[in-house]
Amino acid sequence: MRSIGQGTLLIDFPLYLHHIGWNAISIGALFSASLFINGILSFIFGLTAGKYDKKKFILGFQIILILCATIALLTSNNLLLGGVAIIGGFGRSGMGGSGPFAVIEVSWLNDLIKYSKKSAIFSLNNSLIFCGMSIGTMIATIPEFLSKFVTLDLAFRSIFLTIIFWNIICFYLIAKVKNNSITQSNNIDKNSERMKNIDKNINKRENKNLLLLFALNLLNGISLGFIMPLLPYWFKLKFNSNAFDLGIIFTISLFMTSLSSIISIYVVKKIGAAKTVIFMRFGGLISLVLMIYSPSSLLAAFFYILRSFLNRGNIGARQALVTSITRNKATLALSINNFSQILSLSIGPFITGIFFAHKDYITPFIVGAAFQTFYLVCFYMFFKKFEV
C-alpha cells in the first residue's frame, strides 16, 4: 500500500516542484539532502533496532508519512514542502520503502522467514512493491485530467490525499502482523573454549566482510545517484513529457520489474544469486546507454523499461546475499548496506541537477554507468563465495 503512494510521488512530485518554480539545481539539491539525511538516520535506527520492537518503528513511520502528506496537501510553502519531502522521502524513487526505517523493515522480514527461503521471499516482497508502485504511477496521471477543472497547483496537491489514504491502510495491515521470529543461527554450544575461538575468528571475518560491503555500496550508490532520482525529470526536460506520459512509462516499467522479480526466483535456483545479479545488471547497463542516446521519447521509454526489467528485478537476490554474509547480524549488515549506498547516492542528484541546468542530459548518466561497471566487477568478486 505504501509503495502505491511512493509510485505516485515518483512522477508527480518533481513535476509539482517544477510547476511552482523550483529549478533543476534546487530539485537536485532537495533530493540529495533527503537521501543524505535518510542515510544517516537509517544507519542510526538500524543499529538500535535490535533492542526494540521493529514493528513499532515501522508503525511510527506510517504516522510520520501521514502527517507529512497532510502538511503538503495544505500548503505549497517552499520551506515546509522541502522539510516534509526530506522527512517523508517524497519523489526520490525510494523503492516504496519506509524511509530511514527501510533497513528495520527488511530485517524484520528476515526475522520472520527461514534461511533457505530468503531469496524467494525477498524477491516476492520486491515484486509486490514494484507492482504497487506501478499502480501508483498510473494514479500519477490524474493531475493531468484534474487540471482541466481546477488549477494545476490544486491538481498536483490532490495527490497527497491518496498518500494519506494508502498509508492509513498500510498502518492497519502492519498492526495486524504477528511477531513470530525464526532463529537464523545454528543451535550450538557457544560456551566451550573451542567454540569461543571459532566464534572469535568468524567474527573477525564477518567484520571484514561488512567493511568490504560498505566500500562496495559506495560505488553502487554513486552510480545510482547520477541515474535514478531525477530520471522522471530527465524525460520532462529532454522530451517535454508530461505527467500522463511519465505515468504510462513508469507504470509499464514497474509492472515489468514486478514480473522480473518473480522470474529471478527461478533464475537464482538455476545459476545462483550472485550470477543472477551480474547478468541482469549488465543487461540493464547496456539498456541505460541505449536509452540516453535515444532520439525519441518512445525509444527512450522502451530502453528504460528494459533497463528496469533487468536492473531492478534482482533486488531480492541482492538483499538475500547481504543478509547471508553474517550469521546473526542481519540488521547490522542491512544498515551498512543501506547507509553506504544512500550516503553516496545523495551526491549524484545535486551534480546531475547542475548538468541538467546547462542542458547536458548525457554526461551524468555516462558517469553513473562507469561507476556501475566497476561496482558489478567488484560485486561478483566479493559475493561469488556466498550463495542463498
C-alpha positions as CSV (number, residue, x, y, z in Angstrom):
1,M,0.0,0.0,0.0
2,R,2.8,2.4,0.9
3,S,4.5,1.7,-2.5
4,I,1.4,2.9,-4.3
5,G,1.8,6.3,-2.8
6,Q,5.6,6.3,-3.5
7,G,4.9,5.4,-7.1
8,T,2.6,8.4,-7.5
9,L,5.1,10.8,-5.9
10,L,8.0,9.4,-8.0
11,I,6.3,11.0,-11.1
12,D,4.2,13.9,-9.8
13,F,6.4,15.4,-7.0
14,P,9.3,16.7,-9.2
15,L,6.8,17.9,-11.8
16,Y,4.9,19.7,-9.0
17,L,8.1,21.4,-7.7
18,H,8.9,22.4,-11.3
19,H,5.4,23.9,-11.7
20,I,5.7,26.0,-8.5
21,G,9.0,27.5,-9.6
22,W,11.8,25.1,-8.4
23,N,14.7,24.8,-10.9
24,A,16.7,21.7,-11.7
25,I,19.5,22.6,-9.3
26,S,17.0,23.2,-6.4
27,I,15.2,19.9,-7.0
28,G,18.5,18.0,-7.2
29,A,19.7,19.6,-4.0
30,L,16.5,18.7,-2.2
31,F,16.8,15.0,-3.3
32,S,20.4,15.0,-2.3
33,A,19.6,16.4,1.2
34,S,16.8,13.9,1.5
35,L,19.0,11.0,0.6
36,F,21.8,12.1,2.9
37,I,19.7,12.6,6.0
38,N,17.8,9.4,5.2
39,G,21.1,7.5,5.0
40,I,22.3,8.9,8.4
41,L,19.0,8.1,10.1
42,S,18.7,4.6,8.6
43,F,22.2,3.7,10.0
44,I,21.3,5.0,13.5
45,F,17.9,3.3,13.6
46,G,19.4,0.1,12.2
47,L,22.0,-0.1,15.0
48,T,19.4,0.5,17.7
49,A,16.5,-1.6,16.2
50,G,17.7,-4.9,17.7
51,K,17.0,-3.5,21.2
52,Y,13.3,-2.6,20.4
53,D,10.2,-3.9,18.7
54,K,10.9,-3.4,15.0
55,K,7.2,-3.4,14.2
56,K,6.7,-0.3,16.3
57,F,9.4,1.5,14.3
58,I,7.5,0.8,11.1
59,L,4.2,1.9,12.5
60,G,5.8,5.1,13.7
61,F,7.0,5.9,10.2
62,Q,3.5,5.3,8.8
63,I,2.2,8.1,11.2
64,I,5.1,10.4,10.1
65,L,4.2,9.8,6.4
66,I,0.5,10.6,7.1
67,L,1.5,13.9,8.8
68,C,3.9,14.9,6.1
69,A,1.4,14.3,3.4
70,T,-1.2,16.3,5.3
71,I,1.2,19.3,5.5
72,A,2.0,19.0,1.8
73,L,-1.7,18.9,1.0
74,L,-2.4,22.1,2.9
75,T,0.5,24.3,1.8
76,S,2.9,24.9,-1.1
77,N,5.3,27.0,1.1
78,N,8.8,26.1,-0.1
79,L,10.3,25.7,3.3
80,L,7.5,23.4,4.6
81,L,7.3,21.5,1.4
82,G,11.1,20.9,1.4
83,G,11.0,19.8,5.0
84,V,8.2,17.2,4.6
85,A,9.8,16.0,1.4
86,I,13.1,15.3,3.2
87,I,11.3,13.6,6.2
88,G,8.9,11.6,4.0
89,G,11.3,10.8,1.2
90,F,8.9,12.3,-1.4
91,G,9.6,11.7,-5.1
92,R,13.1,10.3,-4.8
93,S,12.5,6.8,-6.0
94,G,12.5,5.2,-2.5
95,M,11.6,1.7,-3.7
96,G,8.3,2.1,-2.0
97,G,10.2,1.6,1.3
98,S,9.8,3.0,4.7
99,G,12.4,5.8,4.5
100,P,15.0,5.6,7.3
101,F,13.2,2.6,8.7
102,A,13.6,0.5,5.5
103,V,16.5,-1.4,7.0
104,I,14.4,-2.3,10.0
105,E,11.6,-3.4,7.8
106,V,13.8,-5.8,5.7
107,S,15.5,-7.0,8.9
108,W,12.0,-7.7,10.4
109,L,11.1,-9.7,7.3
110,N,14.4,-11.5,7.6
111,D,13.5,-12.5,11.2
112,L,10.2,-14.0,10.1
113,I,11.5,-16.3,7.3
114,K,13.6,-19.4,7.1
115,Y,17.2,-19.1,5.7
116,S,16.5,-21.4,2.8
117,K,13.6,-19.2,1.6
118,K,15.3,-15.8,1.9
119,S,16.0,-15.1,-1.8
120,A,12.5,-16.2,-2.9
121,I,10.7,-14.3,-0.1
122,F,12.8,-11.1,-0.7
123,S,12.1,-11.3,-4.4
124,L,8.4,-11.8,-3.9
125,N,8.3,-8.9,-1.5
126,N,10.1,-6.6,-4.1
127,S,7.7,-7.9,-6.8
128,L,4.8,-6.7,-4.7
129,I,6.5,-3.4,-4.0
130,F,7.1,-2.8,-7.8
131,C,3.5,-3.9,-8.5
132,G,2.3,-1.3,-6.0
133,M,4.5,1.4,-7.4
134,S,3.2,0.7,-10.9
135,I,-0.4,1.3,-9.7
136,G,0.9,4.5,-8.1
137,T,2.5,5.8,-11.3
138,M,-0.8,5.1,-13.1
139,I,-2.6,7.2,-10.4
140,A,0.1,9.9,-11.2
141,T,-1.7,10.6,-14.5
142,I,-4.7,12.0,-12.5
143,P,-3.4,15.6,-12.1
144,E,-3.2,15.9,-15.9
145,F,-7.0,15.3,-16.1
146,L,-7.9,17.3,-13.0
147,S,-6.1,20.4,-14.4
148,K,-9.0,20.8,-16.9
149,F,-11.3,21.6,-14.0
150,V,-9.1,23.1,-11.3
151,T,-5.7,24.9,-11.2
152,L,-2.7,22.7,-11.9
153,D,-1.4,23.6,-8.4
154,L,-4.5,22.1,-6.8
155,A,-4.4,19.2,-9.2
156,F,-0.9,18.2,-8.0
157,R,-1.7,18.8,-4.3
158,S,-4.6,16.4,-4.6
159,I,-2.2,13.5,-4.9
160,F,-1.4,13.9,-1.2
161,L,-4.9,12.8,-0.4
162,T,-4.1,9.4,-2.0
163,I,-0.8,9.3,0.0
164,I,-2.8,9.7,3.3
165,F,-5.4,7.1,2.3
166,W,-2.8,4.4,1.3
167,N,-0.7,4.9,4.4
168,I,-3.7,4.7,6.8
169,I,-4.5,1.3,5.2
170,C,-0.8,0.3,5.4
171,F,-0.8,1.2,9.2
172,Y,-3.8,-1.0,9.8
173,L,-2.3,-4.0,7.9
174,I,1.1,-3.8,9.6
175,A,-0.6,-3.6,13.0
176,K,-2.2,-6.9,12.2
177,V,1.1,-8.7,11.6
178,K,2.3,-11.0,14.4
179,N,5.9,-11.1,15.6
180,N,7.0,-14.7,15.3
181,S,10.7,-14.6,14.8
182,I,12.7,-17.5,13.5
183,T,16.3,-18.0,14.8
184,Q,18.7,-17.8,11.9
185,S,21.9,-19.1,13.5
186,N,22.7,-22.7,14.3
187,N,21.9,-24.1,17.8
188,I,25.4,-24.9,19.0
189,D,27.2,-24.8,22.4
190,K,28.9,-21.4,22.4
191,N,30.3,-21.9,26.0
192,S,33.1,-24.3,25.1
193,E,36.6,-22.9,24.7
194,R,36.9,-24.3,21.2
195,M,33.6,-22.7,20.1
196,K,34.7,-19.4,21.6
197,N,37.9,-19.4,19.5
198,I,36.0,-20.4,16.4
199,D,33.4,-17.7,17.1
200,K,36.1,-15.1,17.5
201,N,37.7,-16.0,14.1
202,I,34.3,-15.9,12.4
203,N,33.5,-12.5,13.9
204,K,36.8,-11.1,12.5
205,R,35.9,-12.5,9.1
206,E,32.4,-11.1,9.3
207,N,33.6,-7.7,10.3
208,K,35.9,-7.7,7.3
209,N,33.0,-8.6,5.1
210,L,31.0,-5.8,6.5
211,L,33.8,-3.3,5.8
212,L,34.1,-4.6,2.2
213,L,30.3,-4.3,1.8
214,F,30.5,-0.7,2.9
215,A,33.1,0.1,0.2
216,L,31.2,-1.9,-2.4
217,N,28.0,0.0,-1.8
218,L,29.7,3.4,-2.0
219,L,30.3,2.6,-5.7
220,N,26.7,1.4,-6.3
221,G,25.3,4.5,-4.5
222,I,27.4,7.0,-6.5
223,S,26.3,5.2,-9.7
224,L,22.6,5.2,-8.9
225,G,22.7,8.8,-7.6
226,F,23.6,10.1,-11.1
227,I,20.9,8.0,-12.7
228,M,17.7,7.3,-10.7
229,P,16.4,10.2,-8.6
230,L,16.0,12.7,-11.4
231,L,15.1,10.3,-14.2
232,P,11.4,11.3,-14.5
233,Y,12.6,14.9,-14.6
234,W,15.1,13.9,-17.4
235,F,12.1,12.8,-19.5
236,K,10.4,16.1,-18.8
237,L,13.4,18.3,-19.8
238,K,14.7,16.3,-22.8
239,F,11.4,15.2,-24.4
240,N,8.9,17.6,-22.6
241,S,7.0,14.6,-21.3
242,N,4.0,15.4,-19.1
243,A,2.6,13.6,-16.0
244,F,0.4,11.4,-18.2
245,D,3.3,10.3,-20.5
246,L,5.5,9.6,-17.5
247,G,2.7,7.8,-15.7
248,I,2.3,5.4,-18.6
249,I,6.1,4.8,-19.0
250,F,6.7,4.2,-15.3
251,T,3.6,2.1,-14.9
252,I,4.7,-0.3,-17.6
253,S,8.3,-0.4,-16.3
254,L,7.4,-1.1,-12.7
255,F,4.9,-3.8,-13.8
256,M,7.6,-5.4,-15.8
257,T,10.0,-5.1,-12.9
258,S,7.5,-6.8,-10.7
259,L,7.3,-9.7,-13.2
260,S,11.1,-9.7,-13.4
261,S,11.4,-10.1,-9.6
262,I,9.3,-13.3,-9.8
263,I,11.3,-14.6,-12.7
264,S,14.6,-14.0,-10.8
265,I,13.4,-16.5,-8.1
266,Y,13.7,-19.3,-10.7
267,V,16.9,-17.9,-12.3
268,V,18.6,-17.9,-8.8
269,K,17.7,-21.6,-8.4
270,K,19.4,-22.4,-11.7
271,I,22.6,-20.3,-11.6
272,G,22.8,-18.8,-8.1
273,A,22.1,-15.3,-6.7
274,A,25.4,-13.7,-7.4
275,K,25.4,-14.6,-11.1
276,T,21.8,-13.6,-11.4
277,V,22.6,-10.1,-10.2
278,I,25.6,-9.8,-12.5
279,F,23.9,-11.0,-15.7
280,M,20.7,-8.9,-15.1
281,R,22.5,-5.7,-14.2
282,F,25.0,-5.8,-17.1
283,G,22.0,-6.1,-19.3
284,G,20.5,-3.1,-17.6
285,L,23.7,-1.2,-18.0
286,I,23.6,-1.7,-21.8
287,S,19.9,-0.6,-21.9
288,L,20.8,2.6,-20.0
289,V,23.4,3.6,-22.6
290,L,20.9,2.9,-25.4
291,M,18.3,5.0,-23.5
292,I,20.3,8.2,-23.1
293,Y,21.2,8.2,-26.8
294,S,17.7,7.6,-28.0
295,P,16.4,10.2,-30.4
296,S,12.8,10.0,-29.3
297,S,10.8,9.6,-26.1
298,L,9.2,6.4,-27.3
299,L,12.6,4.7,-27.9
300,A,14.0,6.1,-24.7
301,A,10.9,4.7,-22.8
302,F,11.4,1.3,-24.4
303,F,15.0,1.1,-23.3
304,Y,14.2,2.4,-19.8
305,I,11.5,-0.3,-19.4
306,L,14.0,-2.9,-20.5
307,R,16.6,-1.5,-18.1
308,S,14.1,-1.5,-15.2
309,F,13.2,-5.1,-16.0
310,L,16.8,-6.3,-15.9
311,N,18.4,-4.0,-13.4
312,R,15.8,-3.8,-10.5
313,G,14.3,-7.3,-10.7
314,N,17.2,-8.8,-8.8
315,I,17.0,-6.6,-5.7
316,G,15.6,-9.6,-3.7
317,A,18.6,-11.7,-4.6
318,R,20.9,-8.9,-3.5
319,Q,19.1,-8.5,-0.2
320,A,19.4,-12.2,0.4
321,L,23.1,-12.1,-0.3
322,V,23.7,-9.2,2.0
323,T,21.9,-10.9,5.0
324,S,24.0,-14.1,4.4
325,I,27.4,-12.5,5.0
326,T,26.9,-12.8,8.8
327,R,25.3,-15.4,11.0
328,N,23.2,-13.2,13.3
329,K,24.0,-9.6,12.3
330,A,21.4,-9.2,9.5
331,T,20.2,-5.8,10.8
332,L,23.8,-4.5,11.0
333,A,24.6,-5.8,7.5
334,L,21.5,-4.3,6.1
335,S,22.2,-1.0,7.9
336,I,25.7,-0.8,6.4
337,N,24.4,-1.8,3.0
338,N,21.7,0.9,3.1
339,F,23.8,3.6,4.8
340,S,26.8,3.3,2.5
341,Q,24.6,3.2,-0.6
342,I,22.3,6.1,0.3
343,L,25.1,8.3,1.6
344,S,27.0,8.1,-1.7
345,L,23.7,8.2,-3.7
346,S,23.0,11.6,-2.2
347,I,25.9,13.1,-4.1
348,G,24.5,12.4,-7.5
349,P,21.2,14.3,-7.7
350,F,22.8,17.8,-7.0
351,I,25.5,17.3,-9.6
352,T,23.0,15.9,-12.1
353,G,20.8,18.9,-11.5
354,I,23.7,21.2,-12.4
355,F,24.3,19.3,-15.7
356,F,20.5,19.5,-16.4
357,A,20.5,23.3,-15.8
358,H,23.2,23.5,-18.5
359,K,21.1,21.3,-20.8
360,D,23.5,18.4,-20.6
361,Y,21.3,15.3,-20.4
362,I,24.0,12.7,-21.2
363,T,27.2,13.2,-19.1
364,P,25.7,12.3,-15.6
365,F,24.4,9.0,-17.0
366,I,27.7,8.1,-18.5
367,V,29.4,8.8,-15.2
368,G,26.8,6.7,-13.4
369,A,27.3,3.9,-16.0
370,A,31.1,3.9,-15.4
371,F,30.7,3.6,-11.7
372,Q,28.1,0.8,-12.2
373,T,30.5,-1.2,-14.3
374,F,33.3,-1.0,-11.7
375,Y,30.7,-1.9,-9.0
376,L,29.5,-5.1,-10.8
377,V,33.0,-6.4,-11.3
378,C,33.8,-5.9,-7.6
379,F,30.3,-7.3,-6.6
380,Y,30.9,-10.6,-8.3
381,M,34.5,-10.9,-6.8
382,F,33.1,-10.4,-3.3
383,F,29.7,-12.3,-3.4
384,K,30.7,-15.3,-5.5
385,K,31.6,-17.2,-2.3
386,F,28.2,-16.5,-0.8
387,E,25.1,-18.3,-2.1
388,V,21.5,-18.4,-0.9
